Amino acid sequence: MNLLAYFRSAALRLFRRAEISEDVDAELRSHIDHRADDLQRDGLARVEAERRAHIEFGARERYKEESYEALGGNFVQTAVQDVRFSGRVLRKSPGFAIAAVATLALAIGANSVVFAVLNGLFLRPLNVPHSQDLYSLQRGKDTYIVQSYPDYVDLRDRNRSFDGLAAYTILQAGFDTGKNPSHVWLYGVSGNYFDVLGIQPYLGRFVHASDEHGLNSAPYIVLSYSYWHGHFQDDPGAVGREVRLNKHPFTILGVAPPEFHGTLLFFSPDFFMPLVNQQQLAGWTDLNARGNRWVFEILGHLKPGVTRAQADADLSSIGAYLTKAYPKDDDQASFILVRPGLHGNFFAPAIRAFLVGLMLLAGLILLAACANLGSLFAARAADRSREVALRLALGSSRTRILRQLFTEAFLISLAGGAAGLWGGVMVLHWLSAWKPFPQFPMNIPVNPDATVYVVALVLALISGLLFGALPVRQVLRTNPYEVVKAGSTARMGRGIAVRDVLLVVQIAICGVLVTSSMVAVRGLARSMHTNLGIEPQNAMLVDTDLEMAGYKGDDVPAMQKRMIDAMATIPGVISVGLVDTPPLHMGWAVSNVFSEKATDFRPSNAIAQVVSFRVSPEYFKAAGTALLTGRNFSWRDDRHSPNVAVVNREFASRILGSAGGAVGKHFKMPDGTRVEVVGIVEDGKYTANIAEDPQPAMFLSILQIPASDTWMVIRTNLDMGRDSQQVTSAIRSKLRGLDPGLPSFIQTWDEEMNGALFGSRMATASLGVLGVMGAMLSITGIFGMAAYSVSRRLKELGIRVALGAQRREVLAAALGRAFKLLAFGSAAGLVLGLLATKVLAFIVYEASPRDPLVLCGAVLAMALLGLVATWIPAQRALQVNPLALLREE
Amino acid sequence: MGDQAQLLPGTLDLLILKAVSLGPLHGYGVLLRIGQISGSALLIEQGALYPALFRLVRQGLLKASWGISDNNRRAKFYELTTAGRKRLREEQDGWNRLAAAMTSALAARPEEV
């Protein structure tokens, strides 16, 4: 068909309806006049001729209407009619409409939330110009993305592939504008950071490479927009003001644009400071230590025309150079390009795998919802077969009826999609604003964008198409004469078979979800009871950094001793220990250890890489870590006595040969220090991943290797659920008494542990939600199927009862099929679910599918679902009254 | 009416296209022309012509414009578009093939089978 002509006529018809109607009328009148002229010429009188002409023409109004239809362009009008009609139909069965919309809303909501998270973390690029060719460098050998500063300088100056390489690291500081000192998080950035990223300041100016002239030469900061907004009340006069960071003066140079939140997706800094001034914040400087890797991330734009392969080759030649020039520190150095924003490949692959898995599950949920709605629609179409037959008999075309059914499906899917998206956006806004770790400015950047809306809309339309398409064959095969003659019971059986398959699929999906959420919950429960090597219950953690309050050198241990003594006077406190970073906290330290005889301290000669902690003598008692053999540290293990270490059992057996004979043995540190093992403690969990394998760990005396970054572990005999407020305020007032300028963060150890359990908790929560949704869907699905089959066979059941069938036989006849489908689907779901949990094991601690409790639980859950879903239909089948039934027909 | 044949479904469009292809016509003229070229052997209800005409216009096969007829009356004249001419050729070929096939099928005698 000529499309242009079609649209022209459609448009004409829409906007000039009266005119066209007039036109058609005139043409028909002209025809009759011409005919009358001819008849008159044949000898009839004019009046008679006109009468005959009218009669010969036939039903003029009908032809006029048909002509009007034939002109086309009635698509929009028909659609409006269809929508109105569908609205009326749905209003007549509000239960059906609400159930359908709610089902779809849940499914689409879940999908849009999971997709938005995937989108926010992985699909959406960092919000910087030309982000498509922005890459981070990761060390090829050990998958760590952190680099040393001298290596960064070499990479920056020697590469030929990048338009400059920028570096940043995460720092914290005590921030003082003259009033109340506060604790802030910032990026230490290389001078070229903003220029490499291509970002323009919102106010003032940015730091440039030309501002750097060596150690502590650039006392400037650039505020993030939100910090400026929140703490400087949008005051443009903030630029140029002098502030103090850890008591050192800094000048505010400018404000970053509102859309720039740093280059780590989930960590927005309060402000930016040149990396060369890092010493003033951290108290130590490693600007020249090549072996000490602490620069968080190096990133830059590839030069135009440079391919990834060329950049890889360029970097590997730099790696070869570094290996050759610095064999001790850069042994086997190699670099690969990774996507920026998620700290390299450190945890991104696990999160991505989990999110993709979750997306698949959410997709399955949507599919299950479609299957559910599809069978509902098919059942409805079957019940409406009389209406359909009547409409067909009255001359409606099948296309018209299908179009109307699809309109109904789309109305429901759009309503469900809109509701689901609305709910999803609520959840996402909450997630974006959520701070899972109160002391970090950490957030989850998942605010929905256009992509999310489009995906939700497309999902809604596709699902409408899917479940709308199910009754199509039924309508196409409707034979109006048969249906009108025989009533609604005459129906073909094959539509039911499709529904059965759908139901089995749906139950299987639900089985997968129920099984995997059970595995996750069980894993989480187990990880709560696993031996962590510490006892977080009834202990408080106080995070302080003496550097922030200006303590240096020997002042640090002295102050730490004073702090311990002050805490010990709080009523209820049993013991107080210090540790540089508590176990299971982000930012653990890892160190190479060497054999006692080692003389060459390049990393490849190390006998092991171990987690290392610096602790005070009372730490093990305060933390609840059991000493197995040997002795604890004492206050005499200071800088004037030989270096000693307490190691865990894994360290002793793996590195020193045996747990029993390890005490008294020696090993060496990377700087060549000889350390004697004086005690063995139990194994525990150390890195911020509770699912880690047993790791060797060593504890060094904080008196021998001082640390200004200090956590106090305060063990009490109080119930933290009840008394934590009171203890917190006691701790705060003691600290203020010691030094009012010392920033601190006080929380219970259980609260702090949330960080370590965050991954498995999130996994369990999301799987749990999906599991519950899957369960709800299969309940409604089974219920719908069972109720439908009972209602269809009511008469048959009545006859069976009348002929003396027992309750069990009636039930078997009414629900046997539903149960068979349920059993089949559950079995399939269980098997698939057990396979799927292998993926889960990466994230959820001890997610073992071969757990009898999980198996029994899953079987029980499915059986329970079946029971709940078939209860009402079963009651209905049992209460069949044969007399009433037979009388009705 | 006895000697007039009922139109097969779908043939009215072809007849209209053919009639108009011989020169621009108004609606009543189309009817007369069909009567003339078919030897008045086909029965067409007069009003049924118009939905067909409008459908062909919508499909872009005919174009219409108001003018003055021989009777000195206002009338809408139809003529073929390029697409219409092409369609007429195609339909004509199709029809000829069908007619030939039908004729030969119906002419079959028992001894030929």
Interface residues (C-beta under 8 A of the other chain):
Chain A: M1 N2 L4 A5 Y6 S9 V24 A26 E27 L28 S30 H31 D33 H34 R35 D37 E56 F57 G58 A59 R60 R62 Y63 K64 E66 S67 Y68 E69 A70 L71 G72
Chain B: H26 G27 Y28 G29 E45 Q46 G47 A48 Y50 P51 A52 L53 F54 R55 V57 R58 Q59 G60 S69 N71 R73 R74 A75 K76 A83
